[in-house]
Amino acid sequence: VYAGTGYDEIDWGGVQPGDGVLKSSDRGVHWKPLRASQAPMHGYAVTGLAVDPKDARVVVAATNGGLFRSADAGARWTEVLKLRSGEGAIAEVHLSVDQRTGELLAGVAQSSGIIARYGRRTVRTGHAVYVSTDSGRSWRAFAVDPGRGGGEVVATGIATAAGHGHRKHRGRRTYAYALDITGTGAAGLYKSADGRNWRRMTRQNLVTKS
């Protein structure tokens, strides 16, 4: 079991920077810091962790500064995606994993300089969904909406149906969602069949907590 450290909502009242990843080998009774994670992740909140469902040694950690990967159960870590902050001090990152296929989505907001695909175009934006299909080794960015700013939050979720629906689709149909809070008219809940092309399902004005 893994747990991230730090608090991702940095404000003027009290900064709580993270110091890497913790690990428990006895179902959460005892915890120890993974020292190899402390130096590269120090000062950032670990906002998400994903274990590869096909190889438990592979762990991906999302932080406000980027994404990190371990191929040996946390003994060593490699930065696989570096993120630039936008107008704020840190980027906002949300990580999800398909427990059937191992595909990973990382929703990034409050960033800048992201080169992403949007339909047939390539755009530069501050919020997007990064997709990995190789256990977190490499990542490609896809814009959820046409906005170019940093946005506020892009929270992702992904799963592949197992034993549901028509026989020919069982275990193979993937559902991906992104809650896109932009502060503009493009905000809403988006849906994708592949994590790359997104369609807005709701149009209500979404706001974050104050």
C-alpha positions in Angstrom: 0.0 0.0 0.0 1.3 3.5 -0.9 0.4 6.9 0.4 1.5 10.4 -0.8 2.5 13.2 1.5 1.8 16.9 1.3 -1.3 19.1 0.9 -2.1 20.2 -2.6 -4.2 23.3 -1.8 -1.4 25.8 -1.0 -2.6 29.0 0.4 -1.2 32.0 2.3 -2.4 30.7 5.7 -0.2 27.6 5.8 2.0 25.8 3.3 2.3 22.0 3.8 4.8 20.7 1.3 5.2 17.0 0.7 8.2 14.8 1.1 7.7 11.9 -1.2 5.8 8.6 -0.9 5.1 6.3 2.1 4.8 2.5 1.8 3.2 -0.1 4.0 3.9 -3.8 3.6 1.5 -5.0 6.3 -1.9 -3.6 5.1 -1.4 -0.2 6.6 -0.3 -1.1 10.1 3.2 0.3 9.8 4.5 2.8 7.3 8.0 3.8 6.1 9.1 6.6 3.8 10.5 5.7 0.5 13.7 7.6 0.7 14.4 7.6 -3.1 11.2 9.5 -3.6 12.0 12.3 -1.2 14.6 14.3 -3.1 12.7 14.4 -6.5 9.3 15.1 -4.9 10.3 17.3 -2.0 8.2 20.4 -1.7 5.4 19.1 -3.9 2.2 17.4 -2.8 1.8 13.8 -4.0 -1.8 14.2 -5.4 -2.2 10.7 -6.8 -0.7 7.2 -6.9 -1.4 4.3 -9.3 -0.1 0.7 -9.3 0.0 -1.1 -12.6 -2.7 -3.8 -12.4 -0.5 -6.0 -14.6 2.7 -5.5 -12.7 2.6 -4.5 -9.0 6.2 -3.4 -9.1 5.3 -0.4 -11.3 4.0 2.6 -9.4 3.3 6.1 -10.8 3.1 9.1 -8.6 1.5 12.4 -9.6 2.8 15.6 -8.0 2.2 19.3 -8.5 5.6 19.4 -10.3 5.2 16.4 -12.6 4.8 12.6 -12.8 7.3 10.1 -11.5 7.5 6.3 -12.1 9.1 3.4 -10.2 9.6 0.0 -11.7 10.8 -1.7 -8.5 8.1 -1.1 -6.0 9.4 2.3 -4.9 13.1 1.6 -4.5 14.0 4.0 -7.3 12.0 6.8 -9.1 12.3 8.5 -12.5 10.7 11.7 -13.5 8.6 10.9 -16.7 6.8 14.2 -17.1 7.8 17.6 -15.9 5.1 20.2 -15.5 5.3 24.0 -15.6 3.2 26.1 -13.3 0.8 28.7 -14.6 -0.1 31.9 -12.8 0.0 30.1 -9.5 2.9 28.5 -7.8 2.0 24.9 -8.6 0.1 22.9 -11.2 -3.0 20.9 -10.2 -2.8 17.2 -11.1 -5.3 14.3 -10.8 -4.3 10.7 -11.7 -6.5 7.7 -12.6 -5.8 4.2 -13.8 -7.9 1.7 -15.7 -7.8 -1.4 -13.4 -8.4 -3.7 -16.3 -6.0 -2.4 -19.0 -3.5 -0.3 -17.0 -4.1 2.8 -19.2 -3.3 6.0 -17.2 -4.9 9.4 -17.4 -3.5 12.5 -15.7 -5.7 15.6 -15.6 -3.5 18.7 -15.4 -4.7 22.3 -14.8 -3.1 25.6 -13.6 -0.1 24.8 -15.8 1.3 26.4 -18.9 3.1 25.5 -22.2 1.3 22.2 -22.7 1.5 21.1 -26.4 -1.7 19.0 -26.9 -3.7 17.5 -29.6 -7.2 19.0 -30.0 -9.1 17.1 -32.8 -6.8 17.4 -35.8 -5.0 20.5 -34.5 -2.0 20.9 -32.1 -2.6 23.6 -29.5 -0.7 25.2 -26.7 -2.7 25.3 -23.4 -2.4 25.3 -19.7 -4.9 22.4 -19.0 -5.2 19.0 -20.6 -5.4 15.3 -20.1 -2.2 13.3 -20.5 -2.5 9.7 -21.6 -0.1 6.8 -21.1 -0.6 3.3 -22.6 2.9 1.9 -21.7 2.7 1.8 -17.9 3.6 5.4 -17.4 6.9 5.4 -19.4 5.6 8.0 -21.9 2.8 10.5 -22.0 0.8 12.4 -24.7 -1.4 15.4 -24.0 -4.9 15.9 -25.4 -6.9 19.1 -24.9 -10.4 18.6 -23.4 -11.8 22.0 -24.5 -10.7 24.8 -26.8 -9.5 27.0 -24.0 -5.9 28.0 -23.8 -5.6 29.2 -20.2 -4.6 27.2 -17.1 -8.1 26.4 -16.0 -8.7 25.4 -12.4 -9.2 21.6 -12.2 -9.2 18.7 -14.7 -10.2 15.6 -12.7 -10.1 12.3 -14.6 -11.6 8.8 -14.3 -11.3 5.7 -16.5 -12.5 2.1 -16.6 -13.0 -0.7 -19.1 -16.3 -2.6 -18.9 -16.0 -6.2 -17.7 -18.8 -8.5 -18.6 -21.4 -5.7 -19.3 -23.3 -4.7 -22.4 -23.4 -6.5 -25.7 -21.4 -9.7 -25.9 -19.0 -8.3 -28.6 -18.0 -5.3 -26.3 -17.5 -7.2 -23.1 -14.2 -6.4 -21.4 -13.2 -4.1 -24.3 -15.3 -0.9 -24.0 -13.5 1.9 -22.2 -15.2 4.8 -20.5 -13.2 7.9 -19.6 -14.5 11.0 -17.9 -13.0 14.4 -17.1 -14.5 17.0 -14.8 -13.2 20.2 -16.5 -13.4 23.3 -14.3 -12.1 26.2 -16.4 -13.6 29.3 -15.0 -15.1 29.9 -18.5 -18.1 28.7 -20.5 -16.2 25.5 -21.5 -16.5 24.0 -18.0 -18.4 20.8 -17.6 -18.3 17.0 -17.5 -16.6 15.5 -20.6 -16.7 11.9 -21.8 -14.3 10.0 -24.1 -14.1 6.5 -25.5 -10.3 6.6 -25.8 -9.0 9.3 -23.5 -8.0 11.4 -26.6 -11.2 12.8 -28.1 -13.6 14.5 -25.6 -17.2 15.4 -25.8 -19.0 17.7 -23.3 -21.9 15.9 -21.5 -23.0 18.8 -19.2 -23.1 22.5 -19.6 -23.7 23.8 -16.1 -21.4 26.4 -14.6 -19.0 24.5 -12.3 -17.1 26.2 -9.5 -14.5 25.1 -7.1 -14.8 25.4 -3.3 -13.7 28.7 -1.8 
